[in-house]
Amino acid sequence: MSVLNTMLGTKVKITGNFVVANGDGVAKIRLANDSNRVAFFLRAEITKGMDGEEILPITYDDNYITIFPHEMRTIEGHFHFPDQVTWSPALRLEGYNVGKSVLPLDKK
């Protein structure tokens, strides 16, 4: 597996938003790899604010994913989001050959 250490880095376009209904949040994350390289072993985390702790408990419909060149993927995260929270969800993404990115999630 040491050949993985020779993988060239790449970037992934990230967008996301979330909705809240009856105290439950659903985040929709869109990942697009416009490069000619594989984006390997990506892990998305919905966090409590910009680069805060991951919201727990949370259920993702997929995670630790690989995105092939010119592929787009959408994943969802489901979590509890009571009315009295003082933070807004954010998205943190990092992969084996993709550097860490953090962005706020827009509320729909």
Secondary structure, 3 states (H helix, E strand, C coil): CHHHHHCCCCCCEEEEEEEEECCEEEEEEEEEECCCCCEEEEEEEEEECCCCCECCCEEECCCCEEECCCEEEEEEEEEECCCCCCCCEEEEEECCCCCCEEEECEEC
